[in-house]
Amino acid sequence: MTEQSSHIKTFFSKKNIFLYFYPTNCEVMKISSILKLLDMVIISRPVLRDFIARYPLSANALNNWYTQTVKGDWGQFADIKNTWNSCDAIGNDRYVFDIAGNNYRLIAMIHFKKRTLYIRRVLTHKEYDVLNKRGELNTL
């Protein structure tokens, strides 16, 4: 391999990396359109399973929350309120969902552009109140 062909390979390599990280406006629009067709991604489903194992009466409500949330088309907080009126923003990209008539609280971090929701913790109302008094909710 000559030095020139190595240089060309490196140039194309850099160009491909550049294009990968910096798509054109048209490509960004296409990606956004594709993402809108996808379901919300919910990470940490085991958190739900563990909570349901401790509190079996929460199973129906949490499974219902999961099913409706996956199908959600959320681009901003107002969109969440259309699906879940009992949701509150607590800062630091964290949101609290009241589950089963406010018996349980689900704390999640939501990245709207990525259509991703990270379940941080599921708590009973009493556990939630303890963390709220300590001011630890938006650090979960």
C-alpha positions in Angstrom: 0.0 0.0 0.0 1.4 3.4 -0.9 1.4 6.4 1.4 -1.1 8.1 -0.9 -3.6 5.2 -0.7 -3.2 5.1 3.1 -4.0 8.9 3.2 -7.1 8.4 1.0 -8.3 5.6 3.2 -7.8 7.7 6.3 -9.6 10.6 4.6 -12.6 8.5 3.7 -12.6 7.0 7.1 -12.7 10.5 8.7 -15.4 11.6 6.3 -17.5 8.6 7.2 -17.1 9.3 10.8 -18.0 13.0 10.2 -21.1 12.1 8.3 -22.1 9.5 11.0 -22.0 12.1 13.8 -23.1 15.1 11.8 -26.0 14.2 9.6 -27.5 16.7 7.2 -30.8 18.4 8.1 -32.6 16.1 5.6 -31.1 13.0 7.3 -32.1 14.3 10.8 -35.7 14.8 9.6 -35.7 11.2 8.3 -34.4 9.9 11.5 -37.0 11.8 13.5 -39.8 10.5 11.3 -38.6 6.9 11.8 -38.3 7.4 15.6 -41.9 8.6 15.7 -43.0 5.2 14.3 -41.2 3.4 17.1 -42.5 2.7 20.6 -41.1 4.3 23.6 -38.1 2.4 24.9 -38.5 1.5 28.6 -35.3 0.5 30.3 -35.1 -1.3 33.6 -38.2 -3.5 33.4 -36.6 -5.7 36.2 -37.3 -2.8 38.6 -41.1 -3.4 37.9 -40.8 -7.1 38.3 -38.9 -6.8 41.6 -41.5 -4.4 43.0 -44.4 -6.6 41.8 -42.7 -9.5 43.6 -42.7 -7.5 46.9 -46.2 -6.0 46.3 -48.3 -8.4 44.2 -51.4 -6.1 44.4 -49.5 -3.6 42.2 -49.2 -6.0 39.3 -52.2 -4.9 37.3 -51.6 -1.2 37.7 -47.9 -1.4 36.8 -48.5 -3.7 33.8 -51.2 -1.3 32.6 -48.7 1.7 33.1 -46.1 -0.2 31.1 -48.4 -1.1 28.2 -49.7 2.5 27.8 -46.3 4.0 28.2 -44.7 1.9 25.6 -47.3 3.1 23.1 -46.9 6.7 24.1 -45.9 9.3 21.6 -44.1 11.7 23.9 -42.0 14.6 22.6 -42.4 16.8 25.7 -43.9 16.9 29.1 -47.3 18.1 27.9 -47.6 14.8 25.8 -47.1 12.8 29.0 -49.9 14.7 30.7 -52.2 13.7 27.8 -51.6 10.1 28.6 -51.0 10.3 32.3 -52.6 13.3 34.0 -51.2 12.1 37.3 -47.5 12.7 36.3 -45.4 15.5 37.8 -42.0 16.8 36.8 -39.5 16.8 39.8 -36.5 18.2 38.1 -33.3 16.8 36.6 -35.3 15.0 33.8 -37.2 13.0 36.4 -40.9 12.5 36.5 -43.2 10.9 39.1 -46.2 8.8 38.0 -48.9 8.1 40.5 -49.9 4.5 40.1 -53.0 2.7 41.4 -54.8 5.7 42.8 -51.6 7.2 44.3 -50.8 4.0 46.3 -47.5 3.6 44.4 -45.1 6.1 42.8 -42.9 5.4 39.8 -39.9 7.7 39.3 -38.5 7.7 35.8 -35.9 9.7 33.9 -37.2 10.5 30.4 -35.1 11.6 27.3 -37.7 12.8 24.9 -35.4 13.1 21.8 -34.3 9.5 22.2 -37.8 8.3 23.1 -36.3 6.5 26.1 -37.6 6.2 29.6 -35.4 4.9 32.4 -37.3 3.5 35.4 -35.3 4.8 38.4 -37.5 3.4 41.2 -40.9 2.2 42.2 -42.0 3.2 45.7 -45.0 2.9 48.0 -46.5 6.2 48.9 -44.9 6.0 52.3 -41.4 5.3 50.9 -41.9 8.2 48.5 -42.8 10.6 51.3 -39.6 9.7 53.2 -37.4 10.4 50.2 -39.3 13.5 49.4 -38.7 14.9 52.9 -35.0 14.2 52.6 -35.0 16.0 49.2 -33.5 12.9 47.4 -36.1 12.4 44.7 -34.4 14.1 41.8 -31.1 12.3 42.5 -32.5 8.8 42.0 
